[in-house]
Amino acid sequence: MEIQLPFTRFTGKVCQPHILLFAIFLFYLVCTPTHAQETSSLSSNTIRGTVTANNGEPLIGVNIIVEGTDNGTVTDEKGTYSLSVSQGSTIVFSFLGFQSQRVTIDDQQTIDVVLEEEVSALDEVVVIGYGTQRRSDLTGSVAQVGAREINEFPATNVLQSLSGRAAGVQVSPTTGAPGAGLNVRIRGTNSIQGSNEPLYVVDGFPIFGSNPTLLNNTDIESIEVLKDASATAIYGSRGANGVVLITTRQGVSGETRVDLDLSYGQQELRHKLNLMNAEEYARLYNIQAANDNIAPYFSQEEITRFGQGFDWQDFVFREAPMQTATINVNGGSDNTQFSVSGSYFGQDGIIKGSDYDRYSFRTNVNQKVSEKFRVTLSSTFSHLKTSRRDSDGGARGNSLIGAAISAAPTLSPYNGDGSYTVLANAYPFVAPDIINPINFINEQSHVIKANLVLANAAVHYNPIPDLTIKISGGIENRDDRTDSYTSTNFINSNGAATVSTSQFRSLLNENTITYSKTFNEKHDFSAVAGVTLQNFRTTFLSGSGSGYLSDISESHDLGAAENPGIPTSGYNESVLLSYLGRLNYSFNKKYLFTISFRSDGSSKYSEGNKWGYFPSGAVAWRLSEENFLKNNRTISDLKIRASWGKTGSQAIDAYATLNQLMSGKTVFGQELYTTFAPGTRLPGDLKWETTEQTDFGLDLGLFNNRILLTADYYIKNTSDLLNTVTLPSTLGFTTTIQNVGEVQNKGFELGVDANVLNGNFKWDVVGNFSLNRNKVVKLSNGEDILGAFVDVIALRDNINILREGRPIGQFWGYVEDGYDENGRIKYQDLNNDGAISAEDKTYIGDPNPKYMYGLNSIMSFKNFDLTLFFQGMYGNDIFNLSSVSSTMDYSSGVNMPKEVLEDHWSPTNTDAKYPVISRNTSIMVSDRYVEDGSYLRLKNIQIAYNFPVQNLGIDWLYQLQVYVSGQNLWTSTNYSWWDPEVNSRGGANSTAQGIDHYSYPTSKTYTLGIRAGF
């Protein structure tokens, strides 16, 4: 048997250490020499035959091998072969571009085989806005992630499958907590105040907000990421940040199949922080006492007796299970196709008391009513329950994560009588806000329950074969309830409860007409036009109370509170009316043209600015269809693309342009009156945020498309940025919203999809690499915008900035300049005025990565599969806000990393990492807390065994796979804290990226699973 290889030269070079593994795989991809397997065993029975394609043409060079042996041959120039085999053997016929076929030998002498042609990757259908298109006909920049990659490992959110899978897409978890949100950025950050999340469209329904949490991974057929303006302009005012199209599994004609997917995983803390033990803790604070000229807190006898002490990390963190179960029923007839599934996802957090459960039920039905009418229905219902133990930042020990790190190892959670230890009372140097973590675990609850419904129905009418009229209506509905309670047993608490509910509803009506026709076998023409209307409505209600005689009712009886809070409620509604159109034309499959236009009218904007207009155009030239390349043996496909277009972002709430009256209370005489007065925000005459994008792309297929390369260079310019601006107090208003400036993103993306080896051993490699350069081009009056204000007691200041000519969200602070003669930190006087002030602040770091990359290696040998998925980024900084209190706050009695004890300033160690240990040590926002956040991570490794159910004669089972996998098992990084993949202050509209503030750590997971098809 001959193992086919793509090519044998490699001329690339590695430019950074964090893509070394990526380069090694590419090296194997292009450098492995070809070799042939010799026939190693003979049998007394010789079979002969011919191998042809389904059009009758003989196939030359087909690999024919006896399964499980090295005994094989290839077909000759007439497609014929001869091979000696033994009775009962299984012969495998395989050929590039065709589906492999297995034949079991009885007493045959002649076996003729017809191989079915596989669908080429370029012939795959890709979902685009309001339609589909063959990959080979794309003029825009579109990335696709298939069902196999999406369902590779259990995840709380389907968007986790995009991390490292698609070039130009950055996925950042806010924390590692179960059910935590994700930040998704496509080609950088565009907006200051508006959302930077892409638009998510599920089965044609543009859903509100971010993170489609109602979906289960196993229900997804594919995810398409629309990146350039040619692809996204059809979504107009919501396409500036890219569009993510999610398609769920559809029914197919044929026998009914039942798919079962079960998995069980065990999670654990990826690694512990190297904190001081009890003896070291006591020594550190004795050093602090000596430096502050006070008596030591601990005697040597006490220090010796302390020993290792209590490990609070082991107490707070645990091993926790994660479980999934999905059953899908799929089938249908020529007239009716259906897909129905039910699923459960359950994840207990690695912090005690945190968990996440999702129950989902999904249906897709396609009913042919007549030759001209067809009805489709897609619906998903999910129930979510989240019990949170998120730290939400905090300072010192007044949050769960902060408390777990800060608690003194000389103490334990319980006193001898079983009561909770009051850490703040243990020693005179411990601050009152150092709280025993058991209080957060046992005496606080924060439970969120949500019911989500997404339903979309459509009537398809074909008056003539090439024309489709589609009328659809849908609803997205979400009901949330959050119950929070702090018991009377919580330190210094008399009981406090809060209940909040919110209801969101979106109604959608879309009416489109699509025409597709091929003329004279050369002119491919398709067009779509439509009008859509979407209504958004949100209501909310919140109540609270404090002072409870008993904890029995928790938050379920606010009337039992001694001090009821003032309830709050609200309502907002907006409408978006849109007209859209797109025209695609292809001449002879060589010259491709796309133009689109969308007009959006939003109720959010003031008169004269309600409508936004978003055109786009793209051209592509398939050089591989020209005569000078058509029969080239190396280049099997070559297409160059160029596109331009405008997209938008609404970026304001429903009533931002109105002068709103706000209710209040006031006293006249002895009476309390309700008042209405203008709010503190001055309404403005606002324009849309508009993003103009130009993209140049290249699609290249080599060696009969065994290697597919996609490259894009883009420039995005966003103008009329919206932001809140502070006003002089003399105006009577404190703030207003204005169109304040411009932002630019430009970058490069490269994707590689390669079939490295074929035959008995198969190896596919999929990789991507991307870089983005972001800068603020213009701000109102050139004034800086300071952001990310932090208050951790020891430090109160802004830590990032937006400034013209600089990247969004750069860290902003002081540069340290060693220590003075007393071991205090010195800072550089950058303006040389002899004093340290805000004028000496400068750029101290950049959270934006220089580049990102991902690599997926899929290897198969006989019935075994091995998948390795690596993901990483390079050149991004992290502001380690956690380390401020945990390494520099010497006045509160917090525990610290061992290196603080081992490497602090003293008269004999003046070049230390940390300053003198003293309560009088003062700190500022500085480069000390900025760390390299680059990392390379083995995101997933999976070993699977596929049982040969056909060979075993089990006709009621068509698939059975057992697998074991591991997630986040290995990470290479220089970041000192728990995990570099963190974004505590992240959010849809956040420009404060790359901050780690007592975040819930990311776990590593071991998973055992089974996939079966009946």
N, C-alpha and C positions, 0 to 999 in steps of 0.2 A: 504494500500500500504506500502511496506517496502522500506525504503530508504537505499541504499547499501553504506557501508563505507569500506575503505580499511583495516584499522587495528586500534587498540585501545591503543597502547603504544607509549610513547614519551620519549626518553632518552637523547635528545640533550640538549645543553645549549648555551645561547647567550654569545658571546665573545666580541662583540663590540657594542656600542650604535647605530651605523648607520645601523645595520642589525636587529634592534629590530622588525621592521614591517615585515621583511622577516621571522623572527622566529615565529611571531604571526600567520601568515598565515600557516606556516608549523605545528604549534601547532594545529590549527583548522583541518588541513589536517589529522592529526593522532589521535587526542584526542576526537573528537565528538562522543558521544555514539550512538549506533544504536537505532532506535525506529521504531515503526510501526504506521501507520495511521489506525484508526478504521473506519469501515463503519458507516457513520453518517446519511445517508438518504436512504430510501427505496422507491421503486415504485411498482406499481401493476404488471408491466410486468417483468417477469424473463426470461433472456436469458442464454443459455448454449452453450458450444462449446469446441473445442480442438485447442490448439496452437502448431504448429509444425515448425521445421526448414525447409528450402527449400529442404533438403534431406529426409524429411518425418519423422525424429526423433521427438518425443514429447519433448517440452521444459518445464522444471520444474521450478516453481518460477517466472513465467512471471508476471510483475506488470500490473494490469488491473484497470483502474480508469475512472470514469465519469468526463470528462473535466470540470474544474471549481468547483469541489466538493471534499469532502473527501470520497466519496462513492467508494470503491474499493475492490479488492480481488487479489489473486494470483493463478496460476495453480498448480494442485497437481502433484503427482508422475507420473500420466499418461498424463499430459499435459492438463487436462480438467479443466473447471471452471464453476461457476454459479454465476450470478449477477443480482440483481433487479434494473431495470432502468425505466425511463419514456420515452415515445415516443418523438423523436426529439433530444434526448441526443447524445453527441459524446463520444465514448469510445476510450481511448488511450491504446494501447498495447505496453509495453516497456520492453526490456530485454538486459542486458549487452552483448555487442558484436553483437547486431542485430539492424537493423534500426527500429525505432518506426513506428507504423501504427495507423491511426485514422479511425474509422468506425462510421457513423451516423446511429442511430436506427430509423427504420420505424415501421413495425409490425413484424419483424423477431423474431422467437423463438430460432433459432440455428444460430450461427455465428462461423464458423471455420476460423482460421487465419493462414497464412503462413508468417513467418518473414524472411526477407532477411538478410543474414549475412553481417555485416559491414566489410569493409576492415580493418584489424588490422594495428595498427601503425607500427608494425614490417614488414608488407607486403607492406608498402608504397614504391613507387619508388623514389629514390633519384638520382638527377643528379650528375654525377661525370665527371672528365675530359674525353672527347671523348666517352661518353656513359652514361648509367644509371645502377643502381643496387638496389636490394631490401635492405631496411634498415637493415634487419636481417643478410644480407650477407656482410655488410661493415667490412673491416679490418682496415680502417683508421679512423681518427678523422674528422667527417663532421657534421656541424650544419646546420639546415634548418629553414628558416623563411618563413611562408606561406603567401598567398595572403591576408588573413584576417588581420594579424598583419601589413603587409606592407601598407595596405590601411586604417588603423585605424584612421588616422588624416591627413589633408593636409600638404604637405611638399614640399619644393623646390627641394629636392634631395632624391632619393629613399634610399640612404645610411643612412639617418636619422632613418629609420626603423630598422637598425641593433643595434642602441644604446640601450644597456641593454637587447637585445633579444638573443644574442649568447655569450656563455661563452668564455672569452679570446679575445673578440673583443672590442677595445676602439675607440669610435667615438667622436671627439672633433671638434666643430665648431670654425673656426678662428675668426669669429665675428657673431653678430646676424643680420647682414645686409641681405636684400633680395638678394638671389642668391649667397650668400657667400659660399666659399668652405669648405670642411670638411677634417679633418685628420683622417684616419682610420689606426689603428695599430692592427695587429693580432699577439698575443703572443710576444709583445714587439718590441723594436727598434733594427734593425740589422746593419744598415749602417750609416756611418758618412757623406759621400758625396753623395751616391746614394739614390734612392727613397726608402722610407720605407712604401710606399703604396702597398697594395696587387695588384695583376693582376686582372683586371675586364674582364670577358668573357660574352658577351651578345649573347645569342642564338648561342653559339659556336664560336663567333668571338672575339679574344683577342683584346680589344680596347687599344689605346695608351693613356698614361697618367693616370690621376686619375679622380674620380668623374664623373660618367656617367650622365651628366646633360641633355642629350637629352631624357631621359625616364620619363614617367609619372607613378605615383604610381599605378593607376588603371589598367595599362597595364601589370603589373607583375604577373606572376603565382606563382613563388617561387624564393627565393634566397638561394643558398647553399654556405656555407663558408668552404673551404677546409683548414685544419689547419696543419696537420702533414705531414711529408715528403712522406709517403706512398700515400697520397691523392694528393700532389702538385708536386711530382717529374716528373709527366707526362708533366708538363709545364716547366721543366728544368731551364733554365737561368732566368726565370721570376717568379719562384715559391717560392723564399726565404722568401717573406713577406706574404705568403698565397695567396689563389686564391678565388675570389668571382664570382660564376657562377650565372648569372641572366637569368631566363627563362621567356619570355613574353607569353601572353595568346595565346593558339593554338585553331584552329577550331576543332569542333567535329561533328560527324554525327548526323543527326536528324533535327527536325524542327528549322527554323531560329529563333534566339532569339536576342532581342535588349535590352541592358543594359544601363541605364541612371544613372549617378552619378552627383549630383549637391550639392555644398556647398557654404556657405557664412560665413566668419569669421570676427571678429572685434579684432584687436590687440591693446595692450596698453603697456606702460612701466611697467615692473614688479614691480619696486619700485623706488622712487626717492632717491637721495643722500641727506642727511640731512645737507645742506649747510647753511652758515650764511645768515641772512637777512640784509637789508641795515643798520639798526642801529648797529647790531653786527659787520658788516664789518668795519664801521667807527671807532668803539671802538677798534677793533684789530689793525688797522693801527695807531691809536693814541698811543696805547701801544708800537708799534714798534718805533714810533718817540721818545717817552719818553726814551726807552731803548737805543736809538742811540743819545740821548742828542740833539735833534732838536725840534723845536716848533711843537705843535700838528697840524695835518692837518685839523681837524674839530672842530668846537665849539660845546658846549653842545646843543645850540639851533639848529644847523644844524643836529646833531645826532637825536634829538627828532623829528625833522621835517621829517627825512628820513623814519621813521616807518619801515614797512615790505619791502618796495621797490619793485623792479621788479624781477619776478621769471623767470630766463633764461631757466631753465629746462622745464617749462610749455610752453615757447615760441618755443623752438627747437623741443620738442617731442610732438607727437599728437596721437590721436586714428586713426588707419588706417585699411582699409578693406583688406580682402584676399578672392579670389573667385576661384572656380574650376568648370569645366564643362567637362564631358566626355561622349561620346556615343560610344558603342561598338556593332558591329553586328557580330554574331557568328553562324555558322551552317555548313551545308553541307550534302553530300550524302556518300554512301560507297566509291565512287571514288574521291570525291573532298570535302575537308574541308577547311574552311576559317575563318579568324578572322580579322576584319577591325575596326579601331577605330580612332576617332579624339578627341583631348582634348585641353583645355585651362587652364592655371594656371596663375593667376595674383595676385601679392602681392605688395601693397603699403607699404613702410617702415614707421616705427614710427618716423623717422626723415624726415622732409619736403624735398621733392625733390628726395627721393630715392624710386625706385620701380623695379620690376622684372616681366617680362611677358614671358611666354613660350607657343608656339603653336606647337602641335605635331600631326603627322599623321602616323599611323602604319598599316602594313598589314602582315599577315601570311597566306600562301596558301600551302596546301599539296595536290598534284594531283597524283592519281594513273593512270599511263599510260597503264600499262598492269600488268599481274600477277608477272612480274619480275622487272618492272621499276616503279620508283616513283620519282617525282620532287617536291622539296620544295623551297619556297621563303620566306624570312623574310626581311622586310625593315622598317626603321623608318626615318622620316624626321622631324626635329625640327627647329624652328626659335626662337632665344632668344634675348631679349632686356633688358639690365640692365642699369638703371640710378643710379649712385653711389654717395653717400655722406659719404663714409667711411672716418674715420679720419686718417688712416695710421699713427697712433702714434702721432708724433709731440712733441713739447715742449711748455710749458706754454699755450698760447692761439693761437698758429699759426696753429691749425687744428680745424675742426668743433667740435669734441667732447671736445677737450681741451678748445676751446673758450666758449662752452656752460657751462662748469664748472667754468672757470676762470673769466668770465665777472663780473664786479662789480654790485651788486644788487642795488646800488645807481643810476645807469644809466639805460636808456632804449634804444631800437634799433634805434629810430628815433629822430631827432631834431624837433623843433617846425615847421620848414619849410618843413618837410618831408624828408630831407637828412639823410644819415646814420650818426649815432653818431660815432665819432672817439674816441674810448675808451682810447687810449694811450695819448690823449691830455687832458683828463679830470682832472688828478691830477699829481703832480710832481713825485709821487712815482710809477706810472704805467709804466711798460716796454714797449718799442715800438713794441714788437711782440705780444701784447695782441690785438687781432683782433675781431671786432664786428661779431658775428656769422651770421648776415644777409648777410654778404659778401659771405660766403661759400654757403648759401642757394640760394640766388638770382643771384649772379654774377659769379658762376662757374658751369660748366657742365662737366660731364664725362659719356659718353654714349658708351656702348659696344653692338654691334649687331653681332650675329653669326648665320650662317646657318650650320646645321649638318645633314649629311646623313650617315646612316649605312645600308648596304644592303648585303645580303648573300644568294646565291642560290646554290642548290646542286642537283646532280643526284644520286639516290640510285638504285643499281642493285643487285638483288638477284638471282644469277645463280642456287643456290640450297637453300632450305628453311632456312638453318642454317648459311648461308654465305651472308654478305652484303658488297658490294663495294660502297664507297661513294667518289664522286669527287665534291669538292665545290670550289667556288670562291666568294670573297667578296671585298667590298670597304668601307673604313671609310674616310669621307671627312669633313673637317671643314674649313669654311672661317670666319675670324673675322675682324671686323673693330672697332677701338676705336677712338672716337672724343672727345678731351678735349679742353675746351675753358675757359679762364679767361677774363672777359669783362673789358672795360675801366672804368667801375664804381667801380670795385674792388679796395680797398684801395691801393694806390701807384702802380697802374697797368696802362700800356698803351695798354693793350690787348695782349694776347698770346694764340696761338693755336698749337695743336699737333694732327697729324693724323697718326695712325699706322695700318697696315694691316698684317695679317699672314694667310697663307694657309698651311693646313696640309692634307696629303693624305697617306693612308696606303692601300696597295693591299695585299690580302691574297689568297693563294691557298693551300688547304689541300686535301690529298689523303689518305684515310684509308680503311682498310679491316678488318672486324669484323666477328669472327666465334664464335657461341654459340651452345653448344650441351649438352644434358644430356644422360648419358650412364647407362643402367641397373638401372635407378631410384635412383642411389646413387652417381654417378660421374657427378658433374656439372662443365662444362669446358667452359670458354670464353676467347677470346684473341682478341687483337686489335693491328694493326701495321700500320704505316703510315709515310709519308714524307710531310713536310709543308715548304712553302716559304712565307715570309712576307717582304714587302718592305715599308720603312718609308721615307717620304720626307717632308721637311718643307722649306718654303720660307717666307720672311718677308720684309717689306718696311716701313720706317717711315720718316715723314717730319714735319717741324715745322716753326714757324715764330712769330715775336713779333712786336708791334708797329702798331696798326690799327687805321685808321681814324674813322671807324664806326664798331659797333658790328653787323651790319645787316647780314653779311655773316658767322659770327662765324668761324668755322673750315673748311668751305666749299670753301674757296678761300685763300689758303696759299699764292698765288701770290700777294695778297693785303697787305701783311706784309711789313713794312718798313725794317725790319731786318730778311731776310729769314735764316732759319737754314740750316746746312749741312745735306742733306738727308742720311739715312743709309739703307742698305739692306743686305740680307744674304740668304744663301742656305746651307742645309745639307741633306744628304741622307745616309741611312744605310740599310743593308739587313741581315735577319736572316734565315738561312737554318737549318732545323731540321729533325732528324730521331727519331721515337718513337715506343715504344712497351710496351704492358702490358699483363700479363697472370693472370687470376683468376681461382682458382680450389677449389672446395668444395667436401668433401667426406661425404656423408650421412647427410649433413647439420650440421655436428658436427665440422669438421676440415676444416678451411678456410685458403687459401694461396693466396698471391698476390705478384707478382714481376713486376717491371716496369723499363724501361730504356729510357733515352732520351739523344741524342747528339745534341748540338747546335753549329752552326758555325756562328760567328758574324763578320761582316766587320769592327767593331769598334776596334778590337784588332790587335796587331802586329803579324807578321809571327811567327809561333811556338806556339802562345797562342790563336789563333782564335777559337779553338774548346774546348768546355767544355762537360764533361760527368757526367750524373746525374742518378745514380742507386737508387733503393729503394726496400725494401722487407717488408712484413707484414704477421703475422700469427694470427689466432684467433681460440679459442676453445669454442664452445657452450656447456657448461656443462649441460645446461637444457635439452639437447637431450640425455644425458647419462641416463642409466636405474635408477641410484640412485637418479635422480632428475626429471625424466620425468613426473611423476604423482604427484609431490609435489604441495600441495594446496596453499602454500605461494609464492614460487619462480616459476613464470611462464616462465621466460627467464633469462638466465645468460650466458654472454659471456665475456671472457677475451681476450685482444688484445695486441700485441706488434708490433712495426714497427721501421724501421730505413731507413734513406735515405739521399741523398744529393740534394740540390737545389742551384740555383745561382742567381746572380744579376749582370747586366752589369755595372751600376753605373758610366758610363762615357759617354761623348757626342761622336758624330760621328767621330771626327777627333783628339781625345785626344792623340793618339799615333803617330801623324804625326807632322813633323816640318813645321808649317804653316807660310806662308809669309803674312804679314799684310800690307795693303796699307796705305799711308800717304802723306803729302804734305811738301815740303821744298822749300826754296828760294835759288837760285844761281844767284848772280848778281842782275839783275832787274826782273828775270823771276821766275814764280812759277812752280814747277815740281812735278809730281806724283812719289812716291817712293814705293818700296816694300822691306820689311826687315823682318827678323825672329821676331816672337812675343816674349813676355816676359816670356812665359811658356816653359820650357824645356820638350820635349817629352820623355816619359818613356816606358820601356818594361814592360807592365802591364799584370797581371793575372786576372782571374775572381774572384769576391767575391764569396765564397762558404760557404753555410750553411749546416752543418751536424746536423740532428735532430733524437733523439730517443724518442719514445712515448710508454707509457704503459697505457692501458685503460681498463675500465670495463663497460659493459652495463648490467643493471639489471632490470627485470620486475617483479613486485609483484602483487599478487591478480588478476590473469588473465589479467596482464598488465594494470591494472588501475593506477599503479604508475610505471613510467619509470625513471630510474636513469642512468646517464652517467657520468663517472669520468675519467679524464686523468691526467697523470703526464708526463711532457716532459722536455727535455734538448736540447737546441739549441746552437751550437757553430759555429760562423761565423768567418772565417779566410780570410786572404789576403784583409783586409779592405782597400779601396781606399780613399785617402784624399790628399788635396793640401798641399804641404810642402814648406816653405820659404827657399830660397837659398841665400848664400852670394852674395853680389852685385858684387864681383870681377869676378863671372862667366859670367856676361853679361845677365843672366836670373834671374828673380825675384822669380819665383815659378816653381814647378813641381808637378806631381801627382805620388804618390807612393803607393804600398801595404804596409800599415803601422802597421797592428796589428790584434787583435782578440777581439770579443765580445761574451759574453755568456748570454743567457736568459734561465731561468728554472722556471717552475711554475706548478700550479695545477688548474684544472677546474672541476666544478660540475654543472650538469644540472638536473632539476627535472621537469617532466611532469606528472601531477596527475589529475585523475578524482575523485574529492572528493565526490561529491554527484550525484546521478542519480534519475530520476523520474520527478515529476512535477516541482520540483526545482532542477536545475542542476548547478553544480559548478566545473569549471576546474581551476587549478592553474599551471602556468608554471614559473619556477624560475631558475636562474643561479647565480653562484658565481665563481670568478676566482681571482687568484693572480699570479703575475709574478715578478721575481727577476732578475734584469739586472745588469751586471757589465762589465767594460772594462778589459779584461784579459791581453792584450799586446798592446803597442804602439811602434812606431819606436824609438829605443834607449831609451825607457822609458820616453820620453819627453811628457809633458802635452800639450794638445790642448785647448787653450782658445777660447771661442765663445760668441755669443750674445753681441756684443759691443753696448752700448747705449750712446746716446748724447741727453740729455734733458736740456742743458745749465747749470743747477745747478749740474749736475752729468754727468761725462764722464768716462766710464770704461767698462770692460767686466764683465758679471754677471753670467756666468756659465763656467764649465770646464769639460774636459774629462781627467781622470787620471787612471792609472792602479790600479785595485782593487776596483774601485768605480763605482756607477751607471752612465750611460750616462746622461749628462746634469744637474748634480747637481749644485745648486747655490753656488757661490763662492764670498766671501767678508769678511768684518770685523765683529767682534762681539762687540757690544756696551757695555760700562762699566759705565753707569750712566752719571752724569754731573759733570763738574768742578764747582768751586766756583762762576763762572760767568754764569752758565747755559748752557755752551757749551757742546756738546756731547764728551764723552771720548770713546776711543776704546781700547780693550785689546791688550797689548803688548805680543803676544804669544811666540815670540822667545827671549823675555827678553833682548833686546839689547838697551833698553832705548829710542827707537824711533818707530813711527808708519810708516811702509812701506809695500810694496807689500808682504814682507816676513811674515807679520802678517795675511794674508788672510787665510781663512779656509772654510770648508763646512758649509753653513748656511741654507740649505734646499734641498729638493729633490722633483722634480715635478712628479716623478713616483709614482702612487698610490700603497698602500699596497694591496688593493684588490678592485674589482668592483663587482657589483651585479645588478640584475634586477628581477622584480616580476610582472607577469601579472595575474590578477584575472578576470575570465570571469564567470558571473553568469546569469542564465536564469530562469525566472519564467513565465510560460504561454507564452505570446507574448512579454514580456519585457526582455531586455538584459541590464546588467550593467557590464561595463569593467573598471577596475582600473589598471593602469600601473605605477609602481614605478621603478625608476632607480637611481643609486648612485654610489659613490666611496668613499673610505676612505684612509687617510694617505698621500695624495698628497699635496704638497705645491704650492702656487702661489706667484710669485714675482710681487707685486703690483707696477709696474712702474708708473702707473697713480698717485699714491699718493706721488711720489717724488716731483713733482712741486706743486701738489695741497695741500700738508700739510707742506712742508718744505722750499719752496722758498719764503722767506719773503722780497725779494728785488724787486719784480716785480708787486705788487698790485693785485695778483690773489685772487679770492674768495676761501674760504676754508670750510671744514666741521666745524660745530659748536664746536665740541670737541676740536679743536685747541684753540679756545678762552677760553673754559671752563677748559682746563687741560694743560696749558703750565707752564714752569718753571718760578718761581718768588722766591724772598727770603723767602716767606711764603709757597711756594709749591715746594719744592726741589725734590720731588719724582714724578714729573709730567710725563705724557705720551710724551709731546712734549717739545723741548728745549726752551730757551729764544727767544722771538719774536724780532729778530734783523736782519738788513741787513747784518750783519757780520757773521751770522751763516753759517758754512760750513758743508757739509755732504759728506759721502762716501757710497759706496755700502755696506750695512750692513744687519744684521738680522732684523732690524726694518721693512723692506719692505717685508719680507717673512711672509705669512699668511697661515693658515690652509685652504686648498681648499676642504676639505671633504664636501659632501652634500648628502642629500636624497631628491629626487624630485618626486612629483606626475606629471609624464610626460604627462599622458593623463587620463581623466575620460570621459566616454561616457555612456549615457542612450539612448537606442533605443527601438522603438516600431515597431514590425513586424505585419502588418495588415494580418488577416487570409483570404487572398484573395480567397483561395479554398473554404472555408466555405461560403463566400459571393456570390459564383457562378459567379465570374468574370473570365471567361475562357481565356480571352485575356491578363490577367496579372498574372504572376506566382510569383512575389515578389514585395513587397512594404514596405520599411522601412524608418522611419523618426527618426532622431537622433539629439541630442544636445551633444556637447562635449566641454571640456576645456583643454588647453595645458599649462603646466608650471604654474598652478594656485597656487601651494604651494611648497615651497622649505625650507628645514631645513639646515642651514649652519652658520658657524661662520665668513665667509668671509665678509669683510666690504664694498666692492665695489658693483657694480651693480649685477654681476652674477659670480658664481664660475665656470660655464661651459664655459671657455674662453681659447683661445690659440692664442694671437695676432701674435706671431712670427712663428706660425706653418706653415708647408708646407710639401710637399711630401718627401723632403730630409733634413728636419730640425731636428736638435737635440736640438734646443732651445725650449723646451716645457714649458708650465705653466707660460707664461708671459702675464700680462694684461697691455696693454699700450693704454689707451684711446680707448678701443674697443667699437664698436657699440653694445649697450646693447641688450640682449635677451628679447623678448617680451612675454607676456602671451596673450592667444587667446581664444575667445569664438566662437564656431562654430555651425551653424545649417545646417543640410544636409538632403538629400533625396536620397535613392537608389531604383530604380524601374527596374523591368524586364518584358519585353513584349514578 
